[in-house]
Amino acid sequence: MTKWVETFKGAVLASEYDAEAYMNSQIYVARFDQATWFLLQAIGVTPASIKRQRLRVAIVRQNYQFLAELRGGELVAVKSCFLAVGAKYVRFLHQMFDCVSNRLVATSDCTAVLARLKTGKSIPLPSGFRRRAQTHLVQLARRSPRRGRTRARSRR
């Protein structure tokens, strides 16, 4: 089973935009951070469960792409999926959309590991974690030479 997970919905609030009414870049980052926790929750990982195990989720690589600006009052949604699941890491993608136009406005491509709180060392991912993450694997289509865009397709 392959699917994207809706991981955030909201509006650009007055406290989140600049004098020109454009959403601040720190808010894009915060929204993607919130989306990460909802993606992890979709596979049974919560802040409380991580804390009980004396672990933490460590983002070891994160790449943002800002494609269009959001303005005050606009509605926004984030959908997320896993791109790769390894023995010690997961790679996931967040896509942020303007809800009215359905226009892709930003992406965040991340690689994360589980690490012990005491040592900071990464650990192998538990088999249940890997198995559940694999249910949300999506394979991205290659870039089209004509348009330079990528489209996601589900892996069957």
N, C-alpha and C positions, 0 to 999 in steps of 0.2 A: 504494500500500500504506500503510495507516495502522495504527499500533500504539503502545501504551504500552510502556515499557521498565521492567523491574524493576531498580531502581537501588540498593536496599539491603535487607539482611535482617540482623537481629541480635536481641539480648536487652537489656533494661535491666539493666545491671550495677550492683553495689553502689556503685562509685565514681561512678555517674552519677545518683544520686538523693539527695534531701535527708533530713532526720531523720524525716520522715513517710513516706518511701519513695515519693515522687513524683519522676518524672524532672525534672531541672533544665532550665530553658528554654534554657540554653546548649547542652545536648545535642541538643535538637530542631534548633537552628541548625547544629550540627556535622554531624548526620545529613543534613540537607538539602544542606550543602556537599559532603559525600561523594557524595550522589546526583547532584549537578550534574556531577561528574567522570565518573561512570558513564554518564550521559546523553550527555555529549560523546563519550565513548569509543565509544558505539553508532553515532556518525556519523564515527568515525575521527579524532577530536581527542583527544590525550592531553597531559598536562603536558610530556612530552619533545618532542612535535611542536611545541607552542606555543613552547617555549623555543628550539628550533632556528631558528625563524622570527623570533626576537627580538620576540615578541608576548606579550600577556597577555589573559586573559579578564577583563573588567571588568563587574561587576554594577552597573548604573546605577539600578535600581529593584528593591526586594524588599519584598513584603508577606506577612506571616505571619498565619495564622489558627489559633488554638488552640481546638479544639472539645471535647476531652475530655483527661483526664490519664492518663498511663501510670504504672504503678507498678513497683517493683523486681521483676525476674524475668519481666516480661511480654515476649512476643515481638512484634517490630515489623517491618514491611516498608514500603518506599517504592516507588511506581511513578511514572513521570515521562513527560511528553510535551512536544512543542512546540505552542504555541498560535498563534504567528505567526512568519513568517520574512520579514524586510525586507532591503533592500539593505545596511544597516549594523548591523542588530540581530536578535536572536532573543528571543522571549518564550517562557518555558517554565513548566510547572507541576509541582510535586511534591505527591503525596498520600501521607500517612503513615497506615498502618492498624495496628490491633491484629490480629495474625495469628489469634488464637483466635476472636474475635467478628466479625472482618472489619469492625469499626467504624472509620470515618474519624475520626482523632484530631487531625490538623493538616494544613495546606497551606502551601506557599510558592510564590508567584507572582513570577517574576523576569523582568527584561529585562536582557540582556547585550549587550556589543559586544566586538569584538576591537580592541585598542589596541597601538600600537607602544611597546615598552619605553623607547626613547630619548626620545620626545616626549610620550607619554601620550595622543596623539591617536587617536581611533577611525579605523578604516579600513573600506572596503567589504568585506563578507564574500566570500571566494572562492566561485566558482560551485559547486564541488563540495561545499563546506560547506553552502551553501543548499539544493542539490538533495537531499543526504542528510538534512538536517533536515526537509525537506518530507515525507519518507517517514514521519515520526513526528508529523505534524500531527493534532491532534484538535480538533474543534469542540465546545465546551461548550454544552449545552442551556440555554435561558433558564430563569430562576427560575420555579418554579411558584407562582402566587399563593396556593394552598392551603397548601403545605408550606414554602415559602421555601427549598427546597433546589435545588441544581443537580446535573444528571447529565451525565456526559460521553458523547458519542456519537462514533463514528468518522466522519470525513469520507471519502466514497467517491469 
